[in-house]
Amino acid sequence: MKKQLHWHAVEGATPDQLKKQEPSILRMYGDIIDYDYQGSKKRPRMPADKRAAQFLPFAALTGFDAAIKETARETDVFHEPGEDEQENLNKALAYLLKIADQHPQVTIRRFVQDGRKPGGKYEEVAFVLKRVEKDAGYLVSMERQRYALGDVVEIRCEGMDGVLY
């Protein structure tokens, strides 16, 4: 099968070269192929920057950069506390249950699930404890913010004799 050439692929070719390569091109464009383009007589030539603007990205792709950034954003994986860590958390929780009515200053390190993709991040939160909802599994701050005990991986509190749980 013969390779099909298009008129733009033979720009500057001589008629002899065209006859050898593809006679049909010469038949279709032979009478105009050597003419210089004169441009429109009705409209002025568009500046190069405006001609290039028509090839800018489509509006449908405007969210593409945000999607790439979201995909590249890293998340942490939740690590279940080991036996020793769980024992320390239980001791800290027992201590908080004893002193909850004193409303101590508490700092917890907890895992927060990411709403968009698997994983999440660890964050530290400091607050004044209002109560411990042991059965429901929450620590409640004076601002009525509830922190799930299942997400807590570390508890620090005033009066724990410097021991981190």
Secondary structure, DSSP 8 states (H G I E B T S, - for coil): ------GGGGTT--HHHHHHH-HHHHHHHTTTTTS-----SSS----HHHHHHTTS--GGGTTHHHHHHHHH---B------HHHHHHHHHHHHHHHHHGGG--EEEEEEEEE-SSSS-EEEEEEEEEEEEEETTTTEEEETT--EEEGGGEEEEEETTSTT---
